[in-house]
Amino acid sequence: MTKLEFLHRVTARLKYNPLWAGILNKTGRNLYNKNWIFITGCYNSGTTLLDQILATHPKISGLPDEGVMLTDQLVRPEDFGWRRMWGECEQDMELSPRNQSKKPKRIKKQWSHFYELNSEFLQEKSISNITRLNFFNENFRPAWFIHIIRNGYAVAEGIQRKAEVMEGNPYFEKGKYPLSLCANQWVRSLQLFEEHKERLQNVIEVKYEDLAQNPSEVVNDILERIGLEKFPKDYFEKSFTIHEKNSKIKNMNPSSFNRLEANDIKTINEVAGQYLTSYGYKLFQK
């Protein structure tokens, strides 16, 4: 285990420990004159894929985990018993004293332990940070906000399948969330970004389906827009490690669609039909 891996593991476990968080803050570096990239989107939308690809650029440094895991200043939905489901505890997160008193300088100093500080661009990806867009827009400058959108059928199915419901959660005994909650999480994520995007410094929106079909075009367009050198076209022929699985980039929507039954499609249509059509996705009928 490397020193960075050890530091990551300890911080993820002790992020709210006052002594450990204080040490990270005291020994951290001030991050001045840096460009910031924040990758946003719903769960299961390709945020990790995009984060991993961009972080391999020689002028971009990413974090080894979601930024919320590496500071004591940012609450997580898991703090309120909702894994992969911030939409059901959004108000709790907002009203949390820790969330209301978050300090940008302390966040940067704690994160500084995990970045390559000679990089021009520092990148962060935390799903729940879509609830804090104004905070990052005001305190991290200059910044680019890259919003990735994926077909809501695949997102809802993926959230329900992947979320390990926490003990004490109302749905713990059932072992999974209702699909309606998962579809609503997708909708709420889109709503929140739409509410804030006009005030954000720099916004880039991409679709997961376009990224999966033509990663070279999508990623290089992002790099060009933020002023960085493009990757060579054959760069995307290699495999990337996503959630500890190494594979080439491919569209995983069909496998998610195939898991949906008629009642599932009906539920998603009822909750998210309007947003599916407004974002250019065809409604399924079964």
N, C-alpha and C positions, 0 to 999 in steps of 0.2 A: 504494500500500500504506500503510495506516495504521500508526501507532506500535505499536498493540496487535497488529496482524497480523504486523508485523516481529518483535516480541518473542516472539510465539507460535511463529513459524517457527524462530527461532534457538534457543529453549528446547527445542523438540521434537527438534532436531538435536543439541544440546549438553547435554542434561539430565544426563549423567554426567560432563561435564567439570568437574573440581574448581574451576577458576577461575570459570567461568560460574555454576555452582551456588552457589558462595560469594558471588558478587555478588548473585544473586537473594535469598539469605538475608539478607545484610547490609542490603540496601536495601528489603526487604519490610516490611510492616506486621504488627504483632501483631493477631490476629483474636480479640478478646475480645467477650463478650456477643452472640454471633451464634447463630442457629438454623441447624441443618444438615439438609440433605435428601440422602440417598444413594439413588440409583436402582440397583437390582440386578436381575440376571436373567441368563439364558444369552445367548450370542451369537444374533443374528437373532431376538430375541424382542420387539422393539418398545421396547427401552430408549432408543434414540436418539430415536424419535418422542416418547415421553413426556417425555424430557429437554428436547427443543426446545419442546414445548408449555408445560410448566411454567415454563421460563426466560423466557417472554414476559410472565409476570405482573409487575406493577410492583414487587412487594415481594420478588421472587426473582431472584437473580443466578446465572447459570450460567457454566461455563468454556467457552472456545472449543475445547476438545479433552478427551479423557479425562484425568482428573487424574493418572494415572500417567505421562502424557507431559510433565507440567509440574513435576516434582520429581525429585530424585536419590534419594529415599528409598524409592520403591516399585518393585520389580522387576516385569517384565512377562514373559509366556510367550515373547514374541519374543526375550528375552534368552537363552533356552535353545533357540531354534530351532523354536518351536511357535507359529505365527501362528493366532489364533482357536482355540486348543486348549489352555487351561491344564490341563485334566484329565490330559494326558499328561506334564506336568512339575510337578505340584502339589508333590511332595516337594522337587524342586530349588528351587522358589520359596521354600518354607518354610525350607529349610536354608541358603539364601543368606545370607552375613554381612550383606549390605546390608539384607535383609528383617528379620533378627533385631535389627538395631540402629536401626531406623527411628525417627525423632524427630518427634512430632506438631507441636511448635512450629516446626520447620524446614519441615515440609510446609505449614503454614498461612502462613508468611512467604513461601514461594516461590509459593504459589497466590495470595497477596494481590495480586500484580501484575495478575491477570487478572479479578478480581471488581470489581463496582461496590460499593464498600465502604460506601455509604450504605444498601444493601439490608438488610432484616431477616433474610432467609433466604439462605443460600449453598448452592448445589446442586452435587453432583458425581456423575458417572456414569463408572465404569470397570468393565468386565465382570469383570476379574480381581480386583477388590476384594472379591468375594464370598468369596474365600479369606482375607480380613482383617477379617471382621465384628467380631470381638471387639476388635481394635485400635481401630477407629473408634467402636465403642460405648463404650469406656472413655475415649477421649481427645477426642471431639468431642461436646460436650453443650450444650444439648439437641439430639437428633437424631431424625429420622424415617427409617425404612428402607422404601422402597417397592419391593416385589418384584413384577415382572411376569412372568407365565407364558404361554407360547404352546404350541400344539399341537406335540408332539414330532416328528410327521412333517414339518411345515413347517420346524421348527428344524433337524433333521438334514439335510434336503435343502438348506437354505440355507447351512449351514456348509460342506458339501461343495462346493457350487457357488461360493461366494464366497471361500473361503480360498485364498490364494496360498501354496502350500507353499514354505517357505524352503529355499534351497540348504544342503545338509548334513543336512537332515531325512531320516529313513528313507524317506519317501514322495515325495521330490523328483522322482525319475526317473519316477514314475507320474503326477505332476502333480496329484494330488488325494488326500485322505484316504479310507480305507475308510469306507463309510457306518456301519459298526459303531462306529467311533471317534466319529463325529459324534453318533450316538444316545447313546452312553455319556457324552459331554460334557453333553448335556441332562440325563441322569439324575443325574450327579454334581453338577451345579449345584443341582438340586432337593434332593438329599440334604444338601448342605452347608448350604443355607439352613434346612432343617428341623432340622438339628442345633443351630443357633444361635438360631433366632428367639425361643424362649421367654426368652432372656436379653437380648434387644435392648430398648432403651428404648421405642420406638414402632414398630409394624409395620403396614404397609398392604399388602395383597396384591390385585392386580388381574389380570385376564386380558386378553391382547392382543385376543382376539376381541370382548370386551365394549367395550374401548377403541375398536376400529375401527368397531363397530356404533353405539355411542352415546357418542362422546367427551365431549359436554357433561355427561352424567350421571356418567361415571367420573371425569373430571378435577375437576368441581365437588365431587364427594364427597370427593376427596383434599384439595382446598383447604379444605373445611369442617372436615375432621378435624384439619388442622394449624392452623386458626384464621385462615384468610385469606379475603378477599372472593372470591366466585365470578365467573367469566367470564359475560358475557351469552350466552344460548343461540345467537344467530346468529354468535358469535365463531368457531365451528368450521366455518363455511361457507367460510372462506378456505383458501388453500393454505399448506402448511408445507414448508420446505426440509429434506429428510432425505437425508443422504449426497449432497449437491450436486444433488439432484433436487427440483424444486418440484411438488407435487401435493396434492390434497385427501386427507383421511384415508380410506382404504379397506382392507378386509380382503384381504391378499395371499395368504392360505392356499390358495385354489383353484388359483392358478397353480403353487404349489409341489407340491400334491398331484398335479396333472396331469403333472408331470415324473417321478413315481415309477413304476417298473415293478414287476412282481409280485415279483421277487427282492428289490428294495429294501424293499418292504413287509414281506416275510418277515423280512429282516434287522432292521428296526426293531422289529418285533413281538417278536423273540427277545431283543433287548437291552432294550427299554423298555416292553414290553407291560404289565407290572405297574404302571408309573408312569403310563402313558396312562390306564388305567382308573381308577386311584386319584385322578387329577386331573380325572376326568369326561370324558375324550376317548374316543370310540368307536373300537374297533379296526377297521382296514381289513382286508378279505379280498379277495385277487385271485388 
